[in-house]
């Protein structure tokens, strides 16, 4: 089993980010670019980038709900 560290965390994020952005875009009826900017500027994303928060373990749906 691979141990998740701050160094390899970024390899886990693209799929989660894409799904969260899709959910934001769908709910707010905005462009993918606007949804991406909203997510990148959120506290949820800031925590997702930090391995110690263990946010990477949450599903995209949970991350999306936490943004509301």
C-alpha positions as CSV (number, residue, x, y, z in Angstrom):
1,X,0.0,0.0,0.0
2,X,1.3,3.4,-0.9
3,X,1.6,6.0,1.8
4,X,0.2,9.4,1.0
5,X,2.6,12.2,1.7
6,X,2.7,15.9,0.9
7,X,5.1,15.0,-1.9
8,X,2.9,12.6,-3.7
9,X,-0.5,14.1,-2.8
10,X,-0.8,16.1,-6.0
11,X,-1.1,12.9,-8.0
12,X,-4.4,12.1,-6.2
13,X,-6.0,15.5,-6.8
14,X,-6.8,16.0,-10.5
15,X,-9.7,13.6,-10.6
16,X,-11.3,14.9,-7.5
17,X,-10.8,18.5,-8.6
18,X,-12.4,17.8,-12.0
19,X,-15.5,16.2,-10.4
20,X,-15.9,19.0,-7.8
21,X,-15.6,21.6,-10.5
22,X,-18.2,19.7,-12.6
23,X,-20.6,19.7,-9.6
24,X,-20.1,23.4,-9.0
25,X,-20.5,24.3,-12.7
26,X,-23.7,22.2,-12.8
27,X,-25.3,23.6,-9.7
28,X,-24.3,27.3,-10.2
29,X,-24.8,27.2,-14.0
30,X,-21.5,28.8,-14.6
31,X,-18.6,28.0,-16.9
32,X,-16.0,25.4,-16.0
33,X,-13.4,28.1,-15.7
34,X,-15.5,30.1,-13.2
35,X,-16.2,26.9,-11.2
36,X,-12.5,26.1,-11.2
37,X,-11.6,29.6,-9.9
38,X,-14.3,29.3,-7.2
39,X,-12.9,26.0,-6.1
40,X,-9.3,27.1,-6.2
41,X,-10.2,30.1,-4.1
42,X,-12.1,28.1,-1.5
43,X,-11.0,27.1,2.0
44,X,-11.9,23.5,1.0
45,X,-9.3,23.5,-1.7
46,X,-6.7,25.1,0.5
47,X,-7.2,22.3,3.0
48,X,-7.3,19.7,0.2
49,X,-3.7,20.7,-0.7
50,X,-2.4,19.9,2.8
51,X,-1.9,16.2,3.4
52,X,-2.3,16.5,7.2
53,X,-5.9,17.6,6.9
54,X,-6.8,14.2,5.2
55,X,-9.3,16.0,3.0
56,X,-7.8,14.0,0.1
57,X,-9.6,11.0,1.6
58,X,-13.1,12.7,1.1
59,X,-15.1,12.0,-2.0
60,X,-15.7,14.8,-4.5
61,X,-19.3,14.9,-3.4
62,X,-18.3,15.5,0.2
63,X,-15.9,18.3,-0.8
64,X,-18.6,19.9,-2.9
65,X,-21.1,19.8,0.0
66,X,-18.5,21.3,2.3
67,X,-18.1,24.3,-0.1
68,X,-21.8,25.2,0.3
